[in-house]
Structures are given as structure tokens and as C-alpha cells.
Amino acid sequence: MQIKMSNLNYNFDNNGNTSSINISFSGNEGSNFISATMVVTPDDLPQGVDTLDDLNRKQVQNLGREKLAKYTALTTATPNQGSNSTETAK
């Protein structure tokens, strides 16, 4: 499935610095559809990058895609096993 970035919004603090970036993604293949908004914060910055303001659009998109992949990773547990039996992707 091809997942495209559909929206990008910057949030600023009182000093005009970027405090977080919301990145929306969507995609569909046949009857399967995904829509997600990932929030990139300073905690998500790669090593060597000091602030969100230091990232270009492609870097922001890549960070959002990495978070999306992490949160949508499948596990071997089935939905009927309950929320405590699934593992979060690392």
C-alpha cells in the first residue's frame, strides 16, 4: 500500500520555536484504508539535531513515517487475546 503524507502542521511555543509537528498520512489499496496523524516532538529528534526547527520537510516526513511504522507494526497476538497480550513495536 502506498501511504502519502496528506498534511503537515507546525505548533509553536511562546518564543516562536517549533514545539511539535503534526504529520497526517493516508493510503488505500482496494477496500483497505489507513489514516493516521503522527506527532513529532523534540524527543523524536535524531542524534546531532538540536531542535525541530533544524529539520527540513523530508526529514520531518521520514520521522513521521518511522513513528507510523512503529505504531502500526503487527504482532502475533490476535485481537481476542486482550490488550495486555500484544507487544508494542520497538
HELIX and SHEET records of a PDB file:
HELIX    1   1 PRO A   42  ASP A   44  5                                   3    
HELIX    2   2 LEU A   52  ASP A   54  5                                   3    
HELIX    3   3 ARG A   57  THR A   72  1                                  16    
HELIX    4   4 PRO A   79  GLN A   81  5                                   3    
HELIX    5   5 SER A   83  SER A   85  5                                   3    
SHEET    1   A 3 LYS A   4  PHE A  12  0                                        
SHEET    2   A 3 THR A  18  GLU A  29 -1                                        
SHEET    3   A 3 ASN A  32  VAL A  40 -1                                        
END                                                                             
